[in-house]
Amino acid sequence: MNSNFPYSPQDWGVTHLFLYFGTKCLLAFFCGGIVGLERELKSKPAGLKTNILICLGSAIFTATSVLISNANGPGGAPGDPSRVAAQIVSGIGFLGGGVIIQARGTIVGLTTAATIWVVSALGVMIGLGYHNVAVFIAAIVILILVSVSWFEDRVLGRSIAFITEVLVDDPEGESRHAVNMLLVQHDLVLESFDITSRGEFQNMMTLRYSGHRSDQKKFNLALWGTPGVKEIRQQ
């Protein structure tokens, strides 16, 4: 505890509480917000509000644990503030697990889960009072999320894998041929093509292919103009 505050929280007034928690809450709002904004712009499950609340909650838990550890004053036996922080690390795993989805052998949401984990660490850092370090790390997190995404799109873009499910009325097999032609036209490489019957004439086609993200978006738009296509699901 620094010299601006009485050693024992029992001697604190409203001003002390506001200065101690207010600064941390504002900084947690800022750090969680800039990371959450990047996730929100990419339409990820854990966006602006989620990351702000995670960072804010971690900061409040940590700051409170520091107060608890000093509650006995100079003559008492201080507690261990790391015990609450350790439970934050364990508890955040449940939130991270909630955004990871497994579907048809493909796992999505790992980056969002890792972001949640890092944002909670930022909150712990803020709660302990290392504000400058927290801002620096938040900037590094944003740099990683933005620059690596740019690198993946521009340099590794041709190797991005996609899975699209297409529900079609296709009694003559014409839709299947049209879909194959669209893949070729949009410079997408087909890796597998599964068909499941959904009725007398309806089929669910599961396409696994790779290519550039912009070409994949154009391909999905072109699918809606294909005769017989009833529904498109992107995984």
Secondary structure, DSSP 4 states (H G I P E B T S, - for coil): --TTS-SSGGG--HHHHHHHHHHHHHHHHHHHHHHHHHHHHTT-SS-HHHHHHHHHHHHHHHHHHHHHHTTT-TTS----THHHHHHHHHHHHHHHHHT-EEETTEEE-HHHHHHHHHHHHHHHHHHTT-HHHHHHHHHHHHHHHHHHHHHHHHTSGGGEEEEEEEEEE-SSSHHHHHHHHHHHHTT-EEEEEEEEE-SSSEEEEEEEEEE-HHHHHHHHHHHTTSTTEEEEEE-
